[in-house]
Amino acid sequence: MDKRHFMLSALALLLSDGQARSQRNLGSRTQLKAVGLPGQTFWFAAGPYWVDDFDGSVQSGTLDQTVQIKVWNSRQSVEFGRGPIRFERSGGVKEGILARNASLCVVNTASSSKTTLSFMGSRSVEFGYDGCVMKGTLAQDAQLKTWDGKSNSYPSGTIVDFNGSG
């Protein structure tokens, strides 16, 4: 294998691993496919968006419709509304605006008994590696443990950020 072929192979490996992306701009509302969701297209609003340079699909942008989409690393689907959205190359939504209040699991709480909380619609949620919420806005009051093991009350409307250690 010559040096040029090796360099092209290395570049292809980087691109196929989802490492290469570029920012583009939409002049008007456009229907595009999302990275990691073969055969699925969504409407995106005019403005900037990020594209996976390997296959030309959208990694993140501004969703311009309400649609049910699979959550990354999860079997569940959630209804996402208009606003910023980010997809994972391995399939599903990593971060997006909830269309309405939704009961969702919280990251890394004991896998046999995941904690489920209600998160506020029209607000952003971010999902962790286990497909559960890592950051979101509470739709209902909640009693939660803090990182130091203490328990606190958090009112509806509080933005909670889970550190992943349960």
VMD Tcl script that draws the C-alpha trace (Angstrom):
set ca {
  {0.00 0.00 0.00}
  {1.54 3.31 -1.04}
  {1.58 6.37 1.23}
  {-1.17 8.17 -0.71}
  {-3.52 5.19 -0.49}
  {-2.81 4.92 3.24}
  {-3.62 8.63 3.76}
  {-6.90 8.29 1.84}
  {-7.80 5.22 3.89}
  {-7.08 7.09 7.13}
  {-9.20 10.03 5.96}
  {-12.07 7.69 5.04}
  {-11.86 6.12 8.50}
  {-12.12 9.54 10.16}
  {-15.05 10.50 7.97}
  {-16.88 7.23 8.54}
  {-16.47 7.67 12.29}
  {-18.52 10.88 12.13}
  {-15.54 13.11 12.91}
  {-15.91 15.40 9.91}
  {-18.67 17.97 9.80}
  {-19.23 21.38 8.32}
  {-21.63 24.23 8.88}
  {-24.00 25.28 6.12}
  {-26.91 27.66 5.82}
  {-30.45 27.07 4.60}
  {-32.07 29.96 2.73}
  {-35.58 28.63 3.30}
  {-37.48 25.84 5.04}
  {-36.12 22.58 3.59}
  {-36.69 18.85 4.03}
  {-33.44 16.97 4.77}
  {-32.39 13.59 6.12}
  {-30.96 13.31 9.62}
  {-27.70 11.50 10.39}
  {-28.19 7.99 11.80}
  {-31.87 7.76 10.81}
  {-31.86 6.14 7.36}
  {-34.91 6.84 5.24}
  {-36.23 9.55 7.56}
  {-36.43 13.18 6.49}
  {-37.51 16.19 8.52}
  {-38.32 19.83 7.83}
  {-35.63 22.26 8.98}
  {-36.05 26.03 9.33}
  {-33.95 28.52 7.41}
  {-30.63 29.29 9.07}
  {-27.39 27.55 10.03}
  {-27.10 23.80 10.44}
  {-24.30 21.21 10.76}
  {-23.82 18.48 8.18}
  {-22.03 15.14 8.44}
  {-19.45 15.43 5.65}
  {-19.43 11.67 5.12}
  {-23.03 11.26 3.99}
  {-24.36 14.84 3.77}
  {-27.06 14.36 6.39}
  {-27.96 16.83 9.15}
  {-26.21 16.48 12.52}
  {-27.90 19.51 14.08}
  {-30.17 22.33 13.02}
  {-33.53 23.91 13.75}
  {-36.40 21.46 13.40}
  {-39.42 23.11 11.76}
  {-42.11 20.54 12.54}
  {-43.41 18.43 15.40}
  {-42.47 14.78 15.02}
  {-42.00 11.55 16.98}
  {-38.33 10.52 16.85}
  {-36.31 7.78 18.54}
  {-34.06 8.87 21.40}
  {-30.39 8.04 20.96}
  {-29.30 4.79 22.66}
  {-32.89 4.00 23.63}
  {-35.92 2.13 22.37}
  {-38.25 4.98 23.27}
  {-39.53 7.64 20.90}
  {-40.36 11.15 22.05}
  {-42.33 13.91 20.38}
  {-40.02 16.80 19.54}
  {-41.23 20.22 18.45}
  {-39.86 23.19 16.57}
  {-36.46 24.37 17.71}
  {-32.83 23.28 17.95}
  {-32.21 19.56 17.58}
  {-29.07 17.41 17.56}
  {-28.80 13.88 16.19}
  {-26.24 11.15 16.92}
  {-24.54 9.32 14.06}
  {-25.42 6.00 15.68}
  {-29.13 6.88 15.42}
  {-31.60 9.00 17.33}
  {-31.91 12.37 19.01}
  {-29.22 13.47 21.47}
  {-30.80 16.83 22.32}
  {-34.03 18.56 21.32}
  {-37.08 20.61 22.29}
  {-39.93 18.55 23.75}
  {-43.25 19.14 21.98}
  {-45.15 18.66 25.27}
  {-44.54 17.48 28.82}
  {-43.06 13.98 28.85}
  {-42.24 11.40 31.52}
  {-38.69 10.26 30.84}
  {-36.05 8.24 32.67}
  {-33.09 10.00 34.29}
  {-29.47 9.01 33.53}
  {-27.66 6.26 35.38}
  {-30.10 5.65 38.18}
  {-30.07 1.96 39.08}
  {-30.78 0.18 35.79}
  {-33.30 -2.21 37.30}
  {-35.37 0.67 38.68}
  {-34.82 3.77 36.57}
  {-36.17 6.98 38.03}
  {-38.74 8.65 35.78}
  {-39.55 12.35 36.02}
  {-41.86 14.68 34.12}
  {-40.00 17.15 31.91}
  {-41.48 20.38 30.58}
  {-42.62 20.71 26.99}
  {-41.27 23.54 24.82}
  {-37.95 23.19 26.64}
  {-34.70 21.49 25.70}
  {-33.73 18.05 26.99}
  {-30.34 16.42 26.61}
  {-29.94 12.64 26.70}
  {-27.04 10.73 28.24}
  {-25.28 7.55 27.14}
  {-28.04 5.34 28.51}
  {-30.80 7.09 26.53}
  {-32.20 8.85 29.60}
  {-32.35 12.56 30.40}
  {-29.09 14.15 31.45}
  {-30.40 17.73 31.52}
  {-33.92 19.14 31.35}
  {-36.57 21.34 32.97}
  {-38.90 19.74 35.53}
  {-42.63 19.87 34.71}
  {-43.58 18.84 38.27}
  {-42.09 19.30 41.72}
  {-39.58 16.55 42.53}
  {-37.68 15.27 45.54}
  {-34.19 14.34 44.37}
  {-30.88 13.26 45.86}
  {-27.92 15.56 45.29}
  {-24.40 14.40 44.44}
  {-23.51 14.34 48.16}
  {-26.41 12.01 49.06}
  {-28.68 14.66 50.57}
  {-32.27 15.02 49.44}
  {-33.73 18.31 48.19}
  {-37.06 19.50 46.80}
  {-37.01 21.06 43.34}
  {-40.05 23.00 42.08}
  {-41.54 22.76 38.61}
  {-39.54 24.88 36.18}
  {-36.17 23.99 37.73}
  {-33.46 23.03 35.24}
  {-31.87 19.83 36.52}
  {-28.51 18.50 35.37}
  {-27.76 14.90 36.31}
  {-24.10 13.94 36.63}
  {-24.58 10.34 35.60}
  {-23.49 8.76 38.86}
  {-27.05 8.12 40.02}
}
mol new
graphics top color blue
foreach p $ca { graphics top sphere $p radius 0.5 }
foreach p [lrange $ca 0 end-1] q [lrange $ca 1 end] { graphics top cylinder $p $q radius 0.2 }
display resetview
